[in-house]
Amino acid sequence: MSIRSVVRAFAVFDCFSEDSKNLTLHQISQKLDLPKSTVFRLLNTLVEIGYIHYLDDQTYCMSLKVLRLGNLVPSTLGIRDVARPELRALAEMSGETVSLSLLDGNDRMVLDVMESTSKLRSIVRVGEVVKLHKGAVGRVLMAFQPKLNIAEVFGDAAVPEELDRELEEIRAAGYAFSVGHRLEGAAGIAAPVFDMNGECNYCISVAGPEVRMLNKKDEIASHLTACAQRLSRHLGNS
């Protein structure tokens, strides 16, 4: 049985994002759908123990204590260090935005990004959380992670009739290619990264404008899958 106050306290942290680093009491109350009085008590407690700062402009932000906790996750930081040279090389080769994602329940989280230098490019942010049923990365994780419950992944969204066939084709090809899944006019290619137990909890992807991605799909896919295989070996996958 969960303790409601603890659940609500952690929900406060989920209100903050790259685009919402500073929030007012009213904004947090709206995001949590809780009374201001309840949210005020939660925030006061988090301020007292040093995990939230209350600023002079009457907004709240997360403190460096949160960063310290994040730094205690060696597996995540470790794969970022190992993957970064591969991501950089892939970004230089493709000219597009390259990212590393982690399976997180029925979502996936972006761990690292190498942005394209092109003015017209896909924007991907570190820490971004995306539903698995959207995009090439989600398709790869669904294809290579048998523990996932597909119905739960899609939630209220309809499960495509051709999904089983699509996932089988992804397993056969070793990568997924999607167009317009998340944003019209954008395309992505993603490949699985396996750990020492043969599980796919990570994925590398290349994203960019549809017109450019279609022209170099095969070349990118070849380099991407080779990159994912090298990273898998780094993680102990034979």
N, C-alpha and C positions, 0 to 999 in steps of 0.2 A: 504494500500500500504506500503510495507516494505522500509526502508531506507537502501540503498545499503551499505553504509559505516559501519552501525551498524551490518548488517548481516555478512559482511566480518570480522569485528572485533571479533565477537563471533566465526566465523569459525576458526580463529587463535587458540583459546583455544582447539578446537576439534582436532587440529594437534598433541597435546601432549597426551601421554599415558604412561602406566606403563613401556613400553619398549622404549619410546621416550621422556624422561623427559627433555632433552636438545637438541635443534635443531638449526641448522644454518639458516641464511637467505635463502640460496639456497634450503635447505630441505623444509622449510615452503612454499616457493614460488612454489616448485614442488607439494606439497600436495594440495595447494589451486588452482593450475593451473592459477596463476596470475603473472604478471610481477614483477620482483624484486623491481622495483621502487615503485609500489603500495604497496607491502607487507612491504617495508622498512618504508613507511609513517605510515602504520597501527601499526607496531611494535614500532616506535618512540612515537606515541601517547600513546600506552599502557604502555610503559616504563615511560613516563612522569607522568601518573596518578597512577603509582605504582602497576599495575596488572601483569606486565611482568618485569623480570630482564634481563639486558644485562651483560653477564659475561666476565671475562678477556680472556677466550679462544674463544671469538667471537661467543658464542652460546647464545640462549635465553631460559629462563625457566619461569614457572609461579611463582608468588610471594605468600606469605602467605595471602595476601588480598583475593585471590581466595578461600582459605580454610575457611576464615572468612565468606564468602558468603555461602559456603556449610553448615556451622554450623547453618545457619538461617533456615534450613529446618527441623523443629521439628518432622514432621510426619515420615520422613525417618529415622532420628536418633532414634526416639522413638521405632519404630518397631525393629530396630537392637538391642536395649537394651533388649527388651522383648523376642526377638527370640533367642538371643545368648545362653542361657542355653539349650534351646530345640535343637539347632543346635549341641551344644557340646555333649549332651547326644546321639543324633542320630549318630554322628561321632564315638563315643566310641562303640556304639552298633554294627554298621555296619562295622567299620574299613575302611570306604571309605570317600571320600571327600563330604562334605555337604555344600550347599549354599542356600542363600535367594536371590530371584530375584524380580524385580519390573517391571511391564508393563510400557513401555515408547514408546507410539505411536505404530508403527509397529515393534518395537524392544523390547528387554528386557535388563535391566541392573542388574548386580550382585551387591547387597548391602553388603553382608557379606559372609565369607567363613570359614569353619573349615576343614583344609586339613587333608587328610589321612597321617598316619605316615609310610605307606608302601613305599618302594622304587619305586615300580611300581604302579602309581596312576594317577588319572585325575588331571590336573592342571587347576584351575579356579581362576581368579583374580578379586578382588574387583574393581568395576568401569568398568569391561568388558561389552561391548555392543554386543548383538548377535541378528541376525534376528530371528523373531518368527517362521519362517517355518523350523528352524533347531532345532532338539532335543526334549526331553520329556517336558521340561519347556514350550517351545513354543506351543506344542500340548495342554498342560493343559490350558494355557491362551487363546488359540483359542476356546477350548471346553467350557470354563466357562465365557467367555467375549463376549456376543452377540453383543456388539457395534462394534466389529472389522469387517472391510471389508476384507474378505479372499483374494479377488483378489489383493487388495493393499498390503496385507501381503506378498504374494508370488512374487509380482512384475513381473519381467521377467521370473522367474522360473515357471515351469509347476505345476498346482495344481493337486495333485494325484486324480485319479478317485474315489478311495475308501475313500477319506478324510472325507466325511460326516458320513459314517459308523464308521470310526475310532474315530471321535470325539464323536459320540453317545456312543460308547463302553467305552470311557474314562469317560464320565459323569456317566455312569452306575457303573463303577468300582470305581470311585473316585480318580483315579490316572492314569498316563501314563507311559509306559515303551518303551524305544527305544534302538535300537542297531545300531551303525554305522551311525547315522544321521549326526553327526558332525565330527566324527573321526573313522576310521576303527579300529575295535577291542575294542572300548569303548562302554559302555552302561550307561543308566541313567533312574532313576525313579523319577517322580515328582508328587506333590500333591498340590491342590489349597488352598489358604488362603483367607477367606472372611472377609470383614469389616462389620461394623454395618449396612450398607445399603444393605448387601448381594452381594456386588460386589467383583469380584476376580481380584485384581490388584497386588497380591503378590503370590509367589510360592516357595515352599521348594523342593529341589531336592537332590538326592544322585547319585554320579557318580563314576565309576570305570572301571577296565578292564572287558570285556565281560565275560570271563570265571568265574571270581569270582562272578559277579553280577547275572549271571544265576543260580548259585548254591544256592544263598540265596535271590532270588527275592521275594518270598512270605513273608519271615520273615521281610525283609526290608520294603516292601510295607505296611505291617500291622503296624509297628512302625511309618513309615512315615506319613500315613494317620491320625493316632492318634495324632501325633505331630502337624500336620497342623490343626486339629480340636481344639486342645488346644490353639494354637496361634490365631485362628479365634475367640475363646471366649474372649481372651485377648483384641481383637480389637472391642468387642461389638457385635459379631455375636451370636445370640442365637441358 
